[in-house]
Amino acid sequence: MSLDLKLADDHDLALSSAGDARLLDGAERIAQQIKVTLLTFLGEWFLDTDFGVPYLEQVLIKAPQRAQLEAVFRARIADVPGVRGVRRLDLQIERALRRLRVEFEAETDEGIVTLQFVL
């Protein structure tokens, strides 16, 4: 059983009312690890420069191709330990607001994980 520190909605450590760090396991842990992976730029983390998404190279470019974006996100989600495969991936590009809405469903060792967030 793997454990991880729980992050709050603002991505800071989630603490109990007593001030103790909270832990995650199971599908919730895998969902959080996927989200952290997708929110990290490739090369951002000095301890593992292969961790993260190649945003500058393949995503935040002029007129990115949807198929290329989907391939990048599917690959990064599938690379997270415990993920067996990506069942569904929906990327909604909001060009006027310069946002990307990501929604996916992944099959994991702990069950199905569904998550959505905005980049």
CORZI-V526495 format. One line per field, one symbol per residue. psi: psi as a letter, one per 30 degrees, with the letter a starting at -180 (. if undefined). burial: I if it has 16 or more other C-alpha atoms within 10 Angstrom, else O. Layout:
# CORZI-V526495
psi: ???
burial: ???
This chain:
# CORZI-V526495
psi: kkllkkklfgglkkklffgkkklllaeeeeeeeeeeeffkkkfejffjffkakieeefehlkikkeeeeeeeeeeeeffkkfkeljekkjjjjieefhlkkkklkkklfgakkkkklk.
burial: OOOOOIIOOOOOOIOOOOOOOOOOIIIIIIIIIIIOIIOOIIOOOOOOOOIIIIIOOOIOOOOOOOOOIIOIIIOIIIOIOIIIIIOOIOIOOOOOOOOOOIOIIIIIOOOIIIOOOOO
